[in-house]
Amino acid sequence: MKLAKQQGFTLIELVVVIIVLGILAVTALPKFLNVSQDAQISSVKATGGAFKSGINLAHTVWATRVGAGPAENLPTFGNAEAGEMDFNDAGWPAQHYYTDNEASPQLDHVEDCISVWETLFEGDEPSISKFDSSDETDYKANYISPNQCRYNFTDNQNLSIYYDSRNGQVSVDSDPNS
């Protein structure tokens, strides 16, 4: 009876393969880790674009229906009360949550920032809460004096959307390391 010669890998060959796989893993792993961060950045940029479009659309409604000066409870998005918006002298959305009948509506509290967000997005998505709230929401609103809001992305506080109601400026800070 003739024995068949067994063939297999030597210890050196196995070590070389393990080293090569280790090198590949070390070079590829950082690329896979950045996928989550890239998705967050894309999400904030898309939400910021939608927010800016909503601000510009509201300003256009104000220009068409009012044209000059402040406006309160102007039906902007639909006919329901939830679609009403307050505008400052320049015609930019400036909800005032706590008071009514201001001479010129302006953002002066975090609740005003939340009200602008919820009116523009007509509901609960993307969700928002106060900056110091423990609520599980997509964004956290922060009032910046005067008449400015910052909406920080909850999963990465370095990603945010900024709104200035004095001139309608909307910008997105999408640098995750800032």
C-alpha positions, 0 to 999 in steps of 0.5 A: 500500500502506497501512502499519499504524500500530504500537502499543506501550508508551512508555518512560514506561509501561514504567518506571511498570509496573516501579516498580509491580511493584517496590513490590509485590515489596517489600511482599509479599516479607517475608510469603513469607519468614516462611512458613518461620519460621512452619512451624518454630514450628508444628512445635516447638509440635506436638512440644512438645504431643506431648511434654507429652501423653507426659509426662502419659500416663506420669505417669498410668500411674505413678499407676495402677500405683504411686501413690506413690514412685519406680519403675524400669523401669516398663513404660509404653509397651508391653511392650518394654524400650524402653517402660520408664520411670523415675519420681522420687518425684513420679511424673514421668519421670526416666530415669537412663541411666548408673546403675540402682537409684537411691533416687529416679531423677532427671535428672542428665545429658544422656543422661537427657534423651535417654532420656526423649525417645526413650522418649516418642516410641518411636523415632527421630522426631523425632530427637535428639542431644546439644547439642554433637553435630554429628549431623544431628538435629531437636532437640539435648538440653541438661541444665539442673541440677537435673532439667531438660532443654531440647530446642532445634530444630536449624534455629532454636536460639531455638525449644525445648521445656523439661521440668522433672521435679521437677513435670512442667512442659513448655513451648514457647519459640516466640519465634524472636527470644528 
